[in-house]
Amino acid sequence: MISSFIPPHRILMGPGPSDVSQRVLDALARPTIGHLDPMFVELMDEIKGLLQYAFQTENALTLPISAPGSAGMEACFVNLISPGDKVIVAQNGVFGGRMKENVERCGATAIMVEDNWGEAVNVDKVALAFEQNPDANTLAFVHAETSTGALSDAQALCALASENNALSIVDAVTSLGGVALKVDEWGADAVYSGTQKCLSCVPGISPVTFSHRAVDHIQNRKTRVQSWFLDMQLVMGYWGANTKRAYHHTAPVNNLYALHESLLMLQNEGLEQAHLRHKRNHEALVTGLEAMGLSMAVAADVRLPQLNAVNIPEGVDDAAVRARLLNEFDLEIGAGLGALAGKTWRIGLMGESSCEKNVETCLSALKTVLA
Ligand SMILES: *Cc1c(COP(=O)(O)O)cnc(C)c1O
């Protein structure tokens, strides 16, 4: 007999999803209303405003895509890239590789600039790639590489793109809410994120924002966007300002209640306070891990506070440790991904998960399991 699914109470300290507060879960459980209900349209406008705050932008085309971060990624690529384009893709982990896939599936050429996993994107190497490929019209990179725990200099990379008359596509899935991300000040053109990392909302939505330059570029495309669902010209008819909202697809109504609540919590805390909290808890975790004799996989100056990659000590059974943490302590940490599988653990301190109590719980559980 199949009965209702009752999930266990886990502490989520992996690469996402992160802990979702009761306040956000309560919002999710409120009554479903129609997606063209005037009250819902008001909610949509508030979400746009809250997202503009989170992204630090005045971009009119700022909205949540009704699908996870990967769809936000795809939305940026399919709208900005046309067949025959040349795109410089900086890769220093798993997600840069997905960018390459996206470029190629758009019928464009990816010029790869590769850095070691665990290191930041090398800005000088990207500058050289622009010199060697003056016809490249887009630069794509990952701000916070969740697969390795490294932070890249998004400000310098966006500046480099605009100096070279190229648009920038920025993966901010893990950076938004955890570290500074100033879309307007840095001149980023297309930025996508996710709800389940530092926003601590339920998974399944992808906030995106497009600059005026990006919107012009989309409106002047010579070919149709290959994806009907993600074609921003069509999505704008539903989410756009000053338009009569036209049906495009049914918005995930309750998920958007949850997103509204989590963005409101971020605004109430304040972005800078949220960044400071992530930094403080990260420092406490590193201090504790090093006191246990463990070492970090990423150099201190480019470590992500929200995603801590730890070297797995020689002779320790990676999977067995994670299984014991889950079964005995209800604690989820992440495994290494791609080239780092079996070599690192990824301890997330994202959004709600970034709190003193979680740091203490994780350190004492690891101590017990490794003893
Ligand atoms: C999680 C993540 C994604 C993908 O988001 P999904 O919601 O899993 O589709 C993309 N880029 C980065 C850097 C991520 O951390």
The ligand as an SDF file (V2000), in Angstrom:
LIG
                    3D

 15 15  0  0  0  0  0  0  0  0999 V2000
   23.0400   24.3140   -8.9720 C   0  0  0  0  0  0  0  0  0  0  0  0
   23.7210   25.0060  -10.0620 C   0  0  0  0  0  0  0  0  0  0  0  0
   23.1940   25.0670  -11.3610 C   0  0  0  0  0  0  0  0  0  0  0  0
   21.9620   24.3220  -11.7910 C   0  0  0  0  0  0  0  0  0  0  0  0
   20.8280   24.6440  -11.0690 O   0  0  0  0  0  0  0  0  0  0  0  0
   19.6220   23.5950  -11.0000 P   0  0  0  0  0  0  0  0  0  0  0  0
   18.5920   24.3200  -10.1890 O   0  0  0  0  0  0  0  0  0  0  0  0
   20.1650   22.3660  -10.3530 O   0  0  0  0  0  0  0  0  0  0  0  0
   19.1610   23.3220  -12.3860 O   0  0  0  0  0  0  0  0  0  0  0  0
   23.8770   25.7980  -12.2990 C   0  0  0  0  0  0  0  0  0  0  0  0
   25.0280   26.4540  -12.0020 N   0  0  0  0  0  0  0  0  0  0  0  0
   25.5660   26.4020  -10.7790 C   0  0  0  0  0  0  0  0  0  0  0  0
   26.8360   27.1460  -10.4970 C   0  0  0  0  0  0  0  0  0  0  0  0
   24.9310   25.6700   -9.7740 C   0  0  0  0  0  0  0  0  0  0  0  0
   25.4690   25.6240   -8.5490 O   0  0  0  0  0  0  0  0  0  0  0  0
  1  2  1  0
  2  3  1  0
  2 14  2  0
  3  4  1  0
  3 10  2  0
  4  5  1  0
  5  6  1  0
  6  7  2  0
  6  8  1  0
  6  9  1  0
 10 11  1  0
 11 12  2  0
 12 13  1  0
 12 14  1  0
 14 15  1  0
M  END
$$$$
